[in-house]
Amino acid sequence: MNTKSFSYVDLFAGASGLSEGFRQAGFRPVAHIERDENACLTIKTRIAYHYCKDNNLENFYKDYYYEKIDREDFYSAIPFDKTDTVVNKEISDDNFEFIISKINLAKKQLDVDKIFALIGGPPCQAYSVRGRKANEHKKKYDQRIYYYKLYARFLRELKPKLFVFENVPGLTSFEGGYIFDDLRETLANEGYTLDYKILNASDFGVLQDRKRIVIIGWKNELSFSYPSFEKIKYNAVVYDLLNDLPVLKPGSYNPPLYYSNNSTSYLDESKIRNGYKKVSLHNTRPHNAIDLEIYKRAIELWNAKQQRLKYSSLPKRLRTHKNVEGFLDRFKVVAGDAKYSHTLIAHIAKDGHYYIHPDIKQCRSISVREAARIQSFPDNFIFEGPRTAAFTQIGNAVPPLMASTLAKGIKKQLESL
């Protein structure tokens, strides 16, 4: 199969973690569809990075990364008429024709005949176990639950050879499994054979315990099967993601900073640290005195005994929530001495209590860059928008290291056809 034909459209693209992995594997983006404006800017900046890298202009990108030029000056020098694949629009029935027109325009500009693959996963909050509780009284009106029907509509219109649909494992049990059954039937009815697996990012070289369901569908006439993946395990712990970054206090907002230590073998092999002299977005949120005291207790307990702090064990003067029976591990340390971090989710945008840095001398929640590293984003990846927006993008993303391995496995099988 001609590898030049490996074009794709990314639905519900977010910060383009899934797309980044497919691009690293040699696939070619035609369009990214995303409703969030900050995430769209993140995608646009990453498109500009790849353009600079492919055209021996990476030093120009570094000028933007190092904040020597602003975004407007950076964007003005990039030929986005031939490279811009971002459609900032919510995916809905009302917007469907407009989005298709934008995809067709991008195909024409990029000289792409057909879309080979459709990738992406609708917002997972409606299906996640945590999200179900918060959404219990609103689910009757929550259209996110049925985004897969719109996904099927794109399959019908674009007729890709293959699709990759990613979401949380809770999708399989939501509403007693009815939605999952209907999803598979709906997508299969568009002419596809489907298979799925629950995959863990930790098996793909990501230092994070992150389980996701990945559904792969292919045209019925295509001789294809769900790829098998060899587990990628590094001799590394989470501290290998953290210890070369400058020490910070809570509430630090920094320009790009010089690394404080040499790289680690994990950072080099995973290509997270990729040759730049400084690291950007190493910014932290501020914390009040009560939270800092709780953080200190949580860090000391974990580092001394590998025990998690229970909220109910705190003195009453430190409790700001009445609930002392549920969610007792709401203050959780990122275990630096463990092989994997616990799952990073978008809740990190609301507060950092669930992602406390393990270094007692720093006593803070993790920075934007540290969160990005846990998700395996390379250090030269810029998340646009304020700190909260960056945390949201990172928490919702597919780890690029996982996505790249997925895409390579798919491509390897396709190339043998």
C-alpha positions as CSV (number, residue, x, y, z in Angstrom):
1,M,0.0,0.0,0.0
2,N,1.4,3.4,-1.0
3,T,2.5,5.1,2.3
4,K,2.0,8.5,0.7
5,S,-1.7,7.9,0.9
6,F,-1.7,7.6,4.7
7,S,-3.7,10.8,5.3
8,Y,-6.0,11.3,8.3
9,V,-8.6,13.5,9.9
10,D,-8.5,14.0,13.6
11,L,-12.0,14.5,15.3
12,F,-12.3,15.9,18.8
13,A,-8.6,16.6,18.4
14,G,-7.9,18.3,21.7
15,A,-4.2,19.2,22.0
16,S,-3.4,16.7,19.2
17,G,-1.7,14.1,21.3
18,L,-3.1,11.3,19.2
19,S,-2.3,13.2,16.0
20,E,1.3,13.8,17.2
21,G,1.8,10.1,17.5
22,F,0.3,9.4,14.1
23,R,2.4,12.1,12.6
24,Q,5.6,10.7,14.2
25,A,4.7,7.3,12.6
26,G,4.6,8.9,9.1
27,F,0.9,9.6,8.7
28,R,-0.2,12.9,7.1
29,P,-2.7,15.2,8.8
30,V,-5.4,16.8,6.6
31,A,-7.7,18.3,9.2
32,H,-8.0,18.6,13.0
33,I,-11.5,19.3,14.3
34,E,-11.7,20.9,17.8
35,R,-14.1,23.2,19.5
36,D,-11.7,24.7,22.1
37,E,-9.9,27.8,20.9
38,N,-6.8,27.4,23.0
39,A,-6.4,23.8,21.9
40,C,-6.8,24.9,18.3
41,L,-3.9,27.3,18.8
42,T,-1.9,24.5,20.3
43,I,-2.5,22.4,17.2
44,K,-1.7,25.3,15.0
45,T,1.6,26.0,16.8
46,R,2.5,22.3,16.5
47,I,1.7,22.3,12.8
48,A,4.1,25.3,12.5
49,Y,6.7,23.4,14.4
50,H,6.5,20.5,12.0
51,Y,6.7,22.9,9.1
52,C,9.8,24.5,10.5
53,K,11.4,21.1,11.2
54,D,10.6,19.7,7.7
55,N,12.0,22.9,6.0
56,N,15.3,23.3,8.0
57,L,13.7,26.3,9.9
58,E,13.7,24.9,13.5
59,N,15.8,27.7,14.7
60,F,12.9,30.0,13.9
61,Y,10.6,27.9,15.9
62,K,13.1,28.0,18.8
63,D,12.9,31.8,18.7
64,Y,9.2,31.5,19.5
65,Y,9.8,28.7,22.0
66,Y,12.4,30.8,23.8
67,E,10.0,33.8,23.7
68,K,12.2,36.0,21.5
69,I,9.3,36.6,19.2
70,D,5.6,36.7,19.8
71,R,2.9,34.4,18.3
72,E,1.8,36.9,15.8
73,D,5.3,37.3,14.3
74,F,5.8,33.5,14.4
75,Y,2.6,32.7,12.7
76,S,3.0,35.5,10.0
77,A,6.1,33.6,8.6
78,I,4.3,30.2,8.3
79,P,2.4,29.5,5.0
80,F,-0.7,28.3,6.8
81,D,-2.6,28.4,3.5
82,K,-0.8,25.1,2.7
83,T,-0.3,23.8,6.2
84,D,-3.2,24.9,8.4
85,T,-5.4,21.9,9.1
86,V,-7.3,23.3,12.1
87,V,-11.1,23.7,12.1
88,N,-12.2,25.5,15.3
89,K,-15.8,24.2,15.4
90,E,-17.9,22.1,17.7
91,I,-18.8,18.8,16.1
92,S,-22.6,18.7,15.8
93,D,-25.3,18.0,13.2
94,D,-25.7,21.7,12.6
95,N,-22.0,22.2,11.9
96,F,-21.5,19.0,10.0
97,E,-21.7,20.4,6.4
98,F,-19.5,23.3,7.3
99,I,-16.8,21.0,8.8
100,I,-16.9,18.7,5.7
101,S,-16.5,21.8,3.5
102,K,-13.4,22.7,5.4
103,I,-12.0,19.2,5.2
104,N,-12.6,19.2,1.4
105,L,-10.8,22.6,1.2
106,A,-7.9,21.2,3.1
107,K,-7.7,18.2,0.9
108,K,-7.5,20.5,-2.1
109,Q,-4.8,22.7,-0.6
110,L,-2.7,19.8,0.5
111,D,-3.3,17.9,-2.8
112,V,-4.9,14.9,-1.0
113,D,-7.2,12.7,-3.0
114,K,-8.8,10.6,-0.2
115,I,-8.8,10.4,3.5
116,F,-7.2,7.2,4.6
117,A,-7.9,7.2,8.3
118,L,-10.2,8.8,10.8
119,I,-8.9,9.1,14.3
120,G,-10.0,10.6,17.6
121,G,-12.2,10.0,20.6
122,P,-15.2,12.0,21.8
123,P,-15.1,13.7,25.2
124,C,-14.9,10.9,27.8
125,Q,-16.4,12.6,30.8
126,A,-19.9,11.3,30.2
127,Y,-18.6,7.7,30.2
128,S,-16.0,7.8,33.0
129,V,-17.0,6.4,36.4
130,R,-16.3,9.8,38.1
131,G,-18.1,11.7,35.4
132,R,-21.2,9.5,35.6
133,K,-21.9,10.6,39.2
134,A,-21.5,14.3,38.4
135,N,-23.7,13.9,35.3
136,E,-26.4,11.6,36.7
137,H,-29.2,14.2,36.6
138,K,-28.1,15.7,33.3
139,K,-27.4,12.7,31.1
140,K,-30.9,12.8,29.5
141,Y,-29.8,16.0,27.8
142,D,-26.1,15.3,27.4
143,Q,-25.4,15.0,23.7
144,R,-21.8,14.0,24.4
145,I,-23.1,10.5,25.1
146,Y,-24.1,10.1,21.4
147,Y,-21.1,11.7,19.7
148,Y,-20.4,8.3,18.2
149,K,-23.4,8.8,15.9
150,L,-21.7,11.9,14.5
151,Y,-18.5,9.9,14.2
152,A,-20.4,7.4,12.1
153,R,-21.7,10.2,9.9
154,F,-18.1,11.3,9.2
155,L,-17.3,7.6,8.3
156,R,-20.2,7.7,5.8
157,E,-19.1,10.9,4.2
158,L,-15.3,10.5,4.1
159,K,-15.2,6.7,3.7
160,P,-11.7,6.2,5.2
161,K,-10.1,2.8,5.0
162,L,-9.6,2.7,8.7
163,F,-10.5,4.5,11.9
164,V,-9.2,4.6,15.5
165,F,-11.7,5.5,18.3
166,E,-10.2,6.1,21.7
167,N,-12.0,6.5,25.1
168,V,-12.1,5.5,28.7
169,P,-12.7,1.9,29.7
170,G,-16.0,3.0,31.4
171,L,-17.5,3.2,28.0
172,T,-18.0,-0.6,28.0
173,S,-20.1,-0.5,31.1
174,F,-21.9,2.8,30.8
175,E,-25.7,2.3,30.9
176,G,-25.2,-1.4,31.4
177,G,-23.3,-1.8,28.2
178,Y,-26.2,-0.7,26.0
179,I,-24.3,2.4,24.6
180,F,-21.2,0.4,23.8
181,D,-23.2,-2.2,22.0
182,D,-25.0,0.5,20.0
183,L,-21.8,2.3,19.3
184,R,-20.2,-0.8,17.8
185,E,-23.3,-1.6,15.7
186,T,-23.6,2.0,14.5
187,L,-20.0,2.1,13.4
188,A,-20.0,-1.4,11.8
189,N,-23.1,-0.5,9.8
190,E,-21.0,2.0,7.8
191,G,-19.1,-1.0,6.3
192,Y,-16.4,-1.7,8.9
193,T,-15.1,-4.6,10.8
194,L,-14.3,-3.7,14.4
195,D,-12.1,-5.0,17.2
196,Y,-11.2,-3.4,20.5
197,K,-8.8,-3.8,23.4
198,I,-8.3,-2.1,26.8
199,L,-4.7,-0.8,26.5
200,N,-2.5,0.7,29.2
201,A,-0.2,3.6,28.3
202,S,2.4,2.0,30.7
203,D,2.8,-0.8,28.2
204,F,3.8,1.7,25.6
205,G,6.7,3.3,27.4
206,V,4.7,6.0,29.2
207,L,5.5,6.3,32.9
208,Q,1.8,6.5,33.8
209,D,-0.9,3.9,34.7
210,R,-3.5,5.0,32.1
211,K,-6.0,2.5,30.8
212,R,-8.0,3.3,27.6
213,I,-10.2,1.5,25.2
214,V,-9.0,1.7,21.7
215,I,-11.4,0.6,19.0
216,I,-10.0,0.0,15.5
217,G,-12.3,-0.4,12.5
218,W,-11.3,-1.2,8.9
219,K,-13.3,-1.6,5.7
220,N,-14.8,-5.0,5.4
221,E,-12.9,-5.7,2.2
222,L,-9.5,-4.9,3.8
223,S,-7.4,-7.8,4.9
224,F,-6.5,-6.4,8.3
225,S,-6.6,-7.4,12.0
226,Y,-6.1,-5.6,15.3
227,P,-2.3,-5.1,15.6
228,S,-0.4,-6.8,18.3
229,F,2.1,-4.7,20.3
230,E,5.2,-5.7,22.2
231,K,5.3,-4.1,25.6
232,I,7.8,-1.3,25.9
233,K,9.2,-1.1,29.3
234,Y,12.0,1.2,30.4
235,N,14.3,0.8,33.4
236,A,13.0,4.1,34.8
237,V,11.0,5.6,37.6
238,V,8.9,8.8,37.7
239,Y,11.8,10.8,39.2
240,D,13.5,10.3,35.8
241,L,10.8,12.6,34.4
242,L,11.3,15.3,37.1
243,N,14.8,15.5,38.4
244,D,16.4,17.5,35.6
245,L,13.8,20.3,35.9
246,P,14.5,23.5,37.9
247,V,13.3,23.6,41.5
248,L,10.2,25.8,41.8
249,K,8.1,27.4,44.5
250,P,4.2,27.4,44.3
251,G,2.9,30.1,42.0
252,S,5.9,30.4,39.8
253,Y,5.4,31.7,36.3
254,N,8.6,31.4,34.3
255,P,10.1,32.1,30.9
256,P,11.9,29.2,29.4
257,L,14.5,28.0,32.0
258,Y,17.8,26.2,31.7
259,Y,17.6,22.5,32.7
260,S,19.1,22.0,36.2
261,N,20.6,18.6,35.5
262,N,21.7,16.3,32.7
263,S,19.1,14.3,30.9
264,T,18.2,10.8,31.9
265,S,18.3,7.7,29.6
266,Y,14.5,7.6,29.7
267,L,14.1,11.2,28.6
268,D,16.6,10.5,25.8
269,E,15.2,7.2,24.6
270,S,11.6,8.5,24.8
271,K,12.7,11.7,23.0
272,I,10.8,13.7,25.6
273,R,13.9,15.9,26.1
274,N,14.9,16.7,22.6
275,G,18.0,18.8,22.4
276,Y,16.7,22.3,23.4
277,K,18.8,24.2,25.9
278,K,15.8,25.4,27.9
279,V,12.4,24.1,29.1
280,S,9.2,26.1,28.7
281,L,5.9,26.1,30.6
282,H,7.6,25.0,33.8
283,N,4.9,27.0,35.7
284,T,3.0,26.2,38.9
285,R,-0.2,27.2,40.5
286,P,-0.2,29.1,43.9
287,H,-1.4,27.3,47.1
288,N,-2.8,28.6,50.3
289,A,-1.3,27.8,53.8
290,I,-3.8,25.0,54.6
291,D,-3.1,23.2,51.3
292,L,0.6,23.5,51.8
293,E,0.4,22.0,55.2
294,I,-1.6,19.1,53.8
295,Y,0.8,18.7,50.9
296,K,3.7,18.5,53.4
297,R,2.0,15.8,55.4
298,A,1.1,13.8,52.2
299,I,4.7,14.0,50.9
300,E,6.2,13.0,54.2
301,L,3.8,10.0,54.6
302,W,4.5,8.7,51.1
303,N,8.3,9.2,51.1
304,A,8.7,7.6,54.6
305,K,6.2,4.8,54.4
306,Q,4.7,4.6,50.9
307,Q,1.3,5.3,52.4
308,R,-1.4,7.6,51.0
309,L,-2.8,10.3,53.1
310,K,-6.5,9.8,54.0
311,Y,-8.5,13.0,54.2
312,S,-10.4,11.7,57.2
313,S,-7.1,11.4,59.1
314,L,-6.4,15.2,58.9
315,P,-7.0,17.4,61.9
316,K,-10.3,19.2,61.7
317,R,-8.6,22.5,61.3
318,L,-7.3,21.4,58.0
319,R,-10.5,19.9,56.6
320,T,-12.3,22.3,54.2
321,H,-14.7,19.6,52.9
322,K,-17.5,18.0,54.9
323,N,-17.2,14.7,53.1
324,V,-14.9,12.5,55.1
325,E,-16.3,9.2,53.9
326,G,-15.7,9.3,50.1
327,F,-12.7,10.3,47.9
328,L,-10.4,10.1,50.9
329,D,-7.3,10.2,48.7
330,R,-8.1,13.6,47.3
331,F,-4.6,14.7,48.2
332,K,-2.2,12.4,46.3
333,V,1.5,12.5,45.7
334,V,2.9,11.7,42.4
335,A,5.1,8.7,43.4
336,G,8.6,9.6,42.3
337,D,10.1,6.3,43.2
338,A,7.4,4.2,41.4
339,K,7.6,3.0,37.8
340,Y,4.4,4.8,36.9
341,S,2.4,7.8,38.0
342,H,-1.3,7.4,38.7
343,T,-3.6,8.5,35.8
344,L,-3.5,12.1,34.9
345,I,-6.9,13.6,34.2
346,A,-8.3,17.0,33.2
347,H,-9.4,17.6,36.9
348,I,-5.8,18.9,37.3
349,A,-7.1,22.1,35.7
350,K,-9.3,22.7,38.8
351,D,-6.7,22.1,41.5
352,G,-3.4,20.3,42.0
353,H,-4.3,18.3,45.1
354,Y,-4.3,15.0,43.2
355,Y,-0.9,15.6,41.7
356,I,1.5,16.7,44.4
357,H,5.2,16.9,43.6
358,P,7.2,14.3,45.6
359,D,10.0,16.6,46.6
360,I,9.3,17.9,50.1
361,K,11.6,20.9,49.5
362,Q,9.3,22.1,46.7
363,C,6.0,21.2,48.4
364,R,3.6,22.1,45.5
365,S,1.5,20.5,42.8
366,I,3.2,19.6,39.6
367,S,3.9,22.2,36.9
368,V,2.5,22.3,33.4
369,R,5.6,20.9,31.9
370,E,5.8,18.1,34.5
371,A,2.2,17.1,33.7
372,A,3.1,17.2,30.0
373,R,6.0,14.9,30.6
374,I,3.9,12.4,32.5
375,Q,1.7,12.3,29.4
376,S,4.9,11.8,27.3
377,F,4.7,15.1,25.4
378,P,8.1,16.2,24.1
379,D,9.5,19.3,25.9
380,N,9.4,21.4,22.7
381,F,5.6,20.9,22.6
382,I,3.9,24.3,23.4
383,F,0.4,24.4,24.9
384,E,-1.2,27.7,24.1
385,G,-3.5,29.6,26.5
386,P,-3.4,30.2,30.2
387,R,-2.2,27.7,32.7
388,T,-5.7,26.3,33.4
389,A,-6.2,25.8,29.7
390,A,-2.9,24.0,29.3
391,F,-3.7,21.6,32.2
392,T,-7.1,20.8,30.6
393,Q,-5.5,20.0,27.3
394,I,-2.8,17.8,28.8
395,G,-5.2,15.9,31.1
396,N,-7.6,15.1,28.2
397,A,-4.8,14.1,25.8
398,V,-3.7,10.7,24.4
399,P,-0.1,10.2,25.3
400,P,1.9,10.8,22.1
401,L,4.3,7.9,22.9
402,M,1.4,5.5,23.1
403,A,-0.2,7.0,20.0
404,S,3.0,6.7,18.0
405,T,3.3,3.0,18.8
406,L,-0.3,2.4,17.9
407,A,0.2,4.2,14.6
408,K,3.4,2.3,13.8
409,G,1.7,-1.0,14.5
410,I,-1.2,-0.1,12.2
411,K,1.2,1.2,9.5
412,K,3.4,-1.9,9.6
413,Q,0.5,-4.2,8.9
414,L,-0.9,-1.9,6.1
415,E,2.5,-1.8,4.4
416,S,2.5,-5.6,4.1
417,L,-0.8,-5.7,2.3
